[in-house]
Amino acid sequence: MKSFLGNDFSDINFNMVKREFYFVADQMSRIVYIEEGIETLLEHKSEELIGKNLSDIIGEQKVLIQFKEVADRENTIAIPVLTKSKVITHINILYRSHYVDGIHKGYYGSIINITKEKDLEYRHQLLTRILDNSKDVIYYFRVEPKGFEYISRSIEKVLGYTPEDYYNDPELVFSTAHPDYLQELIDKAEGNADYSKPIVTRWRDRDDVYHCIEDYSIPEYNMFGELIGVFGVCRDVTNNLK
């Protein structure tokens, strides 16, 4: 490939941005082949890995990586690796069993760097915990198909309904609204509201008691100016209005 790039790009090392490396292992899970460039991921050169089990090079964790013989199926091992420089790298090892004339000879597969995905997963979990423990109710309401994409668990403390109740029944937020305030909710969901101001509506809880809910919402539009969803923060202001 580099012959087509010219002198300006002749020194590019594609392994620096590569996330997947192929390997072959024998019946004892020892590496017999692994792609060059693996050192960018595991900090070990390919020749250093030949004849070794991956367990030998994953740092201080002492985790045995043992492949299992399973015909006609892909297997996955997900594991954090502590590299030589004490950096935790998350990898997925995907592999299949290899047979010759029906006799099991070993394994082949790939090692994939999933560190970024793990970091995003952790941040998502952290953000979800923060939102779910907020006293305010935080939500995103989707226009098409109509329903909540997300609503925080704090809604359960206010109205007694769980997020799953709202996910399973897109009409619940409307069916539990006080009739005098239903049109305001519909207008907000359809893009006919003044989103610059908070609105106060009344919602019925599981015990048929109405609560005054103050709602600050932000509309989201697509590139054609069409409403596609509404972000919002709600709080129970019933006691404030008594």
KAFENCOR-V103834 format. One record per pair of residues at least 12 apart in sequence whose C-alpha atoms are under 8 Angstrom apart, sorted by sequence separation. I is the first residue (numbers start at 0). J is the second residue. D is the distance in Angstrom with one decimal. If there is no record, write none. Layout:
# KAFENCOR-V103834
I;J;D  I;J;D
This chain:
# KAFENCOR-V103834
21;33;5.8  22;34;6.4  33;45;5.8  52;64;7.1  77;89;7.5  78;90;5.7  94;106;6.5  95;107;5.7  137;149;8.0  138;150;4.2  150;162;5.8  173;185;7.8  199;211;6.5  200;212;5.4  217;229;5.6  218;230;6.3  20;33;7.1  21;34;5.6  32;45;7.8  43;56;7.8  77;90;5.9  78;91;6.6  94;107;5.4  95;108;6.2  137;150;5.7  138;151;6.3  149;162;7.7  199;212;5.4  200;213;6.6  216;229;6.5  217;230;5.1  20;34;5.7  77;91;4.5  94;108;4.0  136;150;7.0  137;151;5.4  199;213;4.4  200;214;7.8  216;230;5.5  217;231;6.1  33;48;7.7  41;56;7.9  76;91;5.7  77;92;6.3  93;108;5.3  94;109;6.5  136;151;5.7  198;213;5.7  199;214;6.2  216;231;4.0  20;36;7.9  33;49;7.6  41;57;7.8  75;91;6.7  76;92;5.0  92;108;7.2  93;109;5.4  136;152;7.6  184;200;7.9  197;213;6.5  198;214;5.3  215;231;5.5  216;232;6.4  20;37;6.5  32;49;6.4  75;92;5.6  76;93;6.6  92;109;5.9  93;110;6.5  136;153;5.5  183;200;7.7  197;214;5.4  198;215;6.9  214;231;6.7  215;232;5.3  30;48;6.4  31;49;5.3  75;93;4.7  92;110;4.6  93;111;7.9  135;153;6.6  136;154;5.6  147;165;6.7  148;166;7.4  197;215;4.7  214;232;5.8  215;233;6.4  30;49;5.1  31;50;5.9  74;93;5.7  75;94;6.6  91;110;5.8  92;111;6.4  134;153;6.2  146;165;7.6  147;166;5.9  196;215;7.1  197;216;7.1  214;233;4.4  29;49;7.4  30;50;5.2  60;80;7.9  73;93;6.7  74;94;5.4  90;110;6.5  91;111;5.1  131;151;4.9  132;152;7.4  133;153;6.5  146;166;6.7  180;200;5.6  213;233;5.5  214;234;6.8  29;50;5.2  30;51;5.5  60;81;7.4  73;94;5.7  74;95;6.3  90;111;5.4  91;112;6.6  130;151;6.1  131;152;4.9  132;153;6.6  180;201;6.6  194;215;7.6  212;233;6.3  213;234;5.4  14;36;5.4  18;40;7.8  29;51;4.9  30;52;6.1  58;80;6.8  59;81;6.9  73;95;5.0  90;112;4.7  91;113;6.7  130;152;8.0  131;153;5.8  146;168;7.8  147;169;6.8  194;216;6.0  212;234;5.6  213;235;6.5  14;37;7.8  29;52;4.5  30;53;7.5  57;80;5.1  58;81;4.9  72;95;6.3  89;112;6.2  90;113;5.4  146;169;4.5  177;200;7.7  194;217;6.2  212;235;4.7  213;236;6.4  15;39;6.2  28;52;5.8  29;53;7.4  57;81;5.7  58;82;5.8  71;95;7.4  72;96;7.9  88;112;7.3  89;113;5.4  90;114;6.9  145;169;6.4  146;170;7.5  176;200;7.7  177;201;5.5  194;218;7.1  211;235;5.9  212;236;5.8  14;39;6.7  57;82;6.4  58;83;6.8  70;95;7.5  71;96;7.5  88;113;7.8  89;114;4.7  176;201;6.0  177;202;5.8  210;235;6.7  211;236;5.6  212;237;7.1  56;82;8.0  69;95;7.3  70;96;6.0  88;114;5.7  176;202;4.4  177;203;6.9  210;236;7.7  211;237;4.7  68;95;8.0  69;96;6.1  175;202;5.6  176;203;6.1  210;237;5.6  68;96;5.7  89;117;7.1  175;203;5.1  190;218;7.5  67;96;7.9  175;204;7.4  172;202;8.0  177;209;7.6  68;103;7.8  28;64;7.8  190;226;6.2  28;65;6.0  189;226;7.3  27;65;7.8  28;66;5.8  27;66;8.0  41;80;7.8  42;82;6.4  66;106;7.7  188;228;7.6  41;82;6.2  42;83;6.5  188;229;7.1  187;229;8.0  158;202;8.0  160;204;7.4  158;203;7.1  159;204;6.1  160;205;6.8  142;188;6.8  158;204;4.2  159;205;5.6  142;189;7.4  157;204;7.6  158;205;6.3  40;88;7.8  140;188;7.6  158;210;8.0  40;112;7.1  26;103;7.5  28;105;7.3  26;104;5.9  27;105;7.6  28;106;7.4  157;235;7.0  25;104;6.4  26;105;4.3  25;105;4.2  26;106;7.0  24;105;5.7  25;106;6.2  23;105;7.5  24;106;5.0  23;106;5.7  24;107;6.1  23;107;4.3  142;226;7.2  143;227;6.9  22;107;5.7  23;108;6.6  142;227;5.2  21;107;7.6  22;108;5.5  141;227;6.3  142;228;5.2  21;108;5.7  22;109;5.8  141;228;4.4  142;229;7.9  21;109;4.2  22;110;7.6  140;228;5.4  141;229;6.7  20;109;5.3  21;110;6.4  139;228;6.8  140;229;5.1  19;109;6.4  20;110;5.2  139;229;5.6  140;230;6.5  19;110;5.6  20;111;6.6  139;230;4.4  19;111;4.4  138;230;5.8  139;231;6.4  18;111;5.6  19;112;6.5  137;230;7.8  138;231;5.3  18;112;5.1  137;231;5.8  138;232;6.5  18;113;8.0  137;232;4.6  136;232;5.6  137;233;6.4  135;232;6.4  136;233;4.9  135;233;5.7  136;234;6.1  135;234;5.0  134;234;7.6  135;235;7.9
